[in-house]
Amino acid sequence: MPMITDSTDPYRNAIKRTLEEKQSIKRRKNFIENNHNGTEKAFLDQSVELPESVNNVVGLSIFALLPYIIGVIFIFLIIAQANIETYRKTDMNSFLLAWTIGYELIAAILLLAILKSAISFKKK
């Protein structure tokens, strides 16, 4: 009677292949768990960390002065068309008016940046 070698036994090869597939699936699951840790988050689920300096005097002064400066620049360049005499005649030199215009400009720029970031966001 001829001897059946290991490489020609179909039952043994099937069991060997099944065990190798199970090990491969287990290794793949371990790799995914170790590399991703379930930290994939959607764009709106990300946490935002603000620096501590926002709560101090420097943060408050930036909050007050930055929109004002941007508002004055906008009024001078766009409304008065970079003419100092026209700027004086417009009578738009109120702090609150300039601050509001600057605040709205900053808000619009930030919203556009968030929108661009959301469009180009890819899960890792």
C-alpha positions as CSV (number, residue, x, y, z in Angstrom):
1,M,0.0,0.0,0.0
2,P,1.5,3.4,-1.0
3,M,2.3,5.9,1.7
4,I,0.4,9.2,1.7
5,T,2.7,12.1,2.4
6,D,1.7,15.2,4.4
7,S,1.5,17.4,1.3
8,T,-1.0,15.1,-0.5
9,D,-3.5,14.4,2.4
10,P,-6.5,16.6,1.6
11,Y,-8.0,16.4,5.1
12,R,-4.8,17.4,6.8
13,N,-4.3,20.3,4.3
14,A,-7.9,21.5,4.9
15,I,-7.4,21.5,8.7
16,K,-4.0,23.2,8.3
17,R,-5.5,25.9,6.1
18,T,-8.4,26.5,8.5
19,L,-6.1,26.9,11.4
20,E,-3.9,29.4,9.5
21,E,-7.0,31.4,8.5
22,K,-8.1,31.6,12.1
23,Q,-4.7,32.8,13.2
24,S,-4.6,35.3,10.4
25,I,-8.0,36.7,11.4
26,K,-6.9,36.9,15.0
27,R,-3.7,38.7,14.1
28,R,-5.7,41.1,11.9
29,K,-8.1,41.9,14.8
30,N,-5.2,42.4,17.2
31,F,-3.5,44.7,14.8
32,I,-6.6,46.8,14.3
33,E,-7.2,47.0,18.0
34,N,-3.7,48.0,18.9
35,N,-3.3,50.6,16.2
36,H,-6.7,52.3,16.3
37,N,-7.8,51.8,19.9
38,G,-11.3,52.9,18.8
39,T,-10.2,56.5,18.6
40,E,-11.7,57.2,15.3
41,K,-14.0,60.1,15.8
42,A,-16.2,62.1,13.5
43,F,-15.4,65.7,12.8
44,L,-18.0,67.1,15.3
45,D,-17.0,64.6,18.0
46,Q,-13.5,66.0,18.4
47,S,-12.6,67.8,21.6
48,V,-11.4,71.3,21.5
49,E,-8.9,72.4,24.1
50,L,-8.5,76.1,24.7
51,P,-5.3,77.4,26.2
52,E,-5.4,78.7,29.8
53,S,-4.3,82.2,28.7
54,V,-7.8,82.8,27.3
55,N,-9.0,83.2,30.9
56,N,-6.5,85.9,32.0
57,V,-6.2,89.6,31.3
58,V,-4.2,89.1,28.1
59,G,-7.0,87.0,26.6
60,L,-9.7,89.5,27.6
61,S,-7.7,92.4,26.1
62,I,-7.2,90.5,22.9
63,F,-10.9,89.7,22.9
64,A,-11.6,93.5,23.1
65,L,-8.9,94.9,21.0
66,L,-8.5,92.5,18.1
67,P,-12.1,92.9,16.7
68,Y,-11.8,96.7,17.2
69,I,-8.6,96.9,15.2
70,I,-10.0,94.7,12.4
71,G,-13.2,96.7,12.4
72,V,-11.3,100.0,12.1
73,I,-9.2,98.6,9.3
74,F,-12.3,97.4,7.5
75,I,-14.1,100.7,7.8
76,F,-11.0,102.6,6.6
77,L,-10.1,100.4,3.7
78,I,-13.5,99.3,2.4
79,I,-16.0,102.0,3.4
80,A,-13.7,105.0,3.3
81,Q,-11.6,103.6,0.5
82,A,-8.4,104.3,2.3
83,N,-9.0,108.1,2.4
84,I,-8.5,109.7,5.8
85,E,-10.8,112.6,5.0
86,T,-13.6,110.3,3.9
87,Y,-13.0,108.2,7.0
88,R,-13.5,111.3,9.2
89,K,-16.7,112.3,7.3
90,T,-18.3,108.9,7.7
91,D,-18.6,109.4,11.4
92,M,-18.1,105.7,12.0
93,N,-15.5,106.0,14.7
94,S,-17.6,104.5,17.5
95,F,-15.8,101.8,19.5
96,L,-18.8,99.6,19.6
97,L,-19.6,99.9,15.9
98,A,-16.0,99.1,14.9
99,W,-15.8,96.3,17.4
100,T,-19.0,94.7,16.1
101,I,-17.9,94.9,12.5
102,G,-14.5,93.3,13.4
103,Y,-16.2,90.7,15.5
104,E,-18.4,89.7,12.7
105,L,-15.5,89.6,10.2
106,I,-13.5,87.3,12.6
107,A,-16.6,85.1,13.1
108,A,-17.1,84.8,9.3
109,I,-13.4,83.9,8.8
110,L,-13.5,81.3,11.5
111,L,-16.7,79.8,10.2
112,L,-15.2,79.5,6.7
113,A,-12.1,77.9,8.2
114,I,-14.3,75.4,10.1
115,L,-16.3,74.6,7.0
116,K,-13.1,74.1,5.0
117,S,-11.7,71.8,7.7
118,A,-14.9,69.8,7.8
119,I,-14.9,69.4,4.0
120,S,-11.3,68.2,3.9
121,F,-11.6,66.1,7.1
122,K,-10.6,62.5,6.8
123,K,-10.8,59.8,9.4
124,K,-7.5,58.4,10.4
